[in-house]
Amino acid sequence: MKVILRKDFESLGKIGDVIEVKSGFARNYLFPNGIAYSALKGNLKALEEEKKVHLKKEQQELAKSEKLASELEKVSVTIPVQVGEEDKIFGTVTSQMIADALKEKGYEIDKRKIEIEEQIKSLGIYGVNIKLHSSVNAKIKVWVVRE
């Protein structure tokens, strides 16, 4: 059965692709979840309108992410932690701790978007990457200090 994708679907393709799938998969999964249309001429026209709306929304999100990234580049957060001997901290600094520190500064960032390259297990200054959009990243400074 031929279908037209309404959304990007990782294993199948991008918006607007006409693909061949098994009819049961289309009827039981793709159509009810709004992922695809059946490949009819009328649905092609409807998809073109959806594409325009999706493209406009994507451009707005990209602009918003770029603005937020430029603001975040100037931000540094301080995370106080308990330390033991030789300034080793108990546990590690997590993305949730960084998200909470950013929230205190007025930035609502999901902890899943914060990418800590290597575990933070000692005091110091670290660069942490935040993935705001598929093509927009921001780097912030995280100061890990004694409580």
N, C-alpha and C positions, 0 to 999 in steps of 0.2 A: 504494500500500500504506500502510495506517495503522500508525504506530508510536507508542510511548510513550517519551519521553526519560527515561533513567536518570540522566543527568548534564547539567549546563548545557553547551550547545553553542552557540557564539557566533552562527553563521549560521542555526541552526534554532530555538532557544528554550531555555526553562528546564526544570528537573526536573519531570516529571509532565505536560508538555504533550503532547497527542495531535496529531500532525502527519501530513500526507500527503507521502510521498516516493516516489521511483521504487523499484521492487522490487529492482533490481540494486544500488542504493546501500545499501539496507537490508541485503540478504543479504551483500554483499561488504565493507561497511565498518562500518555501525552495529552489527550483531549481533556480528560477531567481536571488535570492540573494546570491547564492553560498554557502548556509548553508548545503546542503545535495546532495547526489547522489542517483539515484535509486539503489536498492540492486541487482547488477549484478556482476558476477565473475570478469569481466574486471575492474569494478569500485573499487573492493576490492584491486586490485593490485595498482591502481592509488592512492588510499587512503593511502596505506602503504608508498609510496614515500612521499606524503604530510605530513604524520606523522613524518617521519624522518627529513624533512626540518623544520617542526614546532618545534620539540624537540630541534634541534640544535639552532634555533633562540631563543627559550625560555631560554636555558642555557646561551646564550650570553647576553640576557637581564638581567638575574639574576646576572651574574658576574659584569656587568656594574652597576647594582643597588647596589650591595654590596660594590663596590669600592666607589661610590658616597656617600653611607651611612657612610662609614668610614671617608670620607672627611668632611661631614656635621656635624658629632659628635663634631668636633673641632671648628665649626663656631658658633658665636653669632652675632645677629643683634641688632641694636639700632633703635628704632622707636620714634622720637620726636613727642609729641602731645601737644595740648593746654590744659591747666588745669584751673579749676575754684577754688572755695573755697575748702578748706580741701583736696587739691590735687586730686579731682575727675576730670577725663578727660571728654571732650565733646564727646559723642558717645562711640564707642568701637573700639578696634584694630581688624581689619579684616584680613582674610587670604590674601586678595589682597595686603594689606599694607606689610605683611610679605614677600609675593612673590616679591614685588617690591624691598624691602630691600635686599633680597637674590640676585636679578638680578644685583643690584649695586655691589655686591661682586663677581659676575661672575658665579652664579649658576642659571640656567634656570629651575625653578620649577613651575609646574602648580598649581594655587591656589586651585584647587579641591583636590589636594593631601595633602594639609595642614590641619591637624585636630586640631582645638582648642577645648580643653576639656570643659572649662567653659569660659564664656565671660570675656574679659580683659577690666575692667572698671576703673582701678586705676594704679598709677605708681608702678613700681617694676620689678622683674625678674620672668619670666615665662618659663616653659618648654613646648615646642610645638612639637607635633609628626608629622612627614612627612612620608606618606605611599608611598614608591618608587616602590614597587612590592608587589604582593600578600603575600609574605613571608618576605619582607625586610622593616623595619621601621628605621627611623633615628630621633633622638631627638636633637633639637637645643635650645639654650637659646635666649630668646627675652627680651631685656632690654627696658622697656617703661619709657622714661624720659621726663622731662619738656622741651618744645620747647624754 
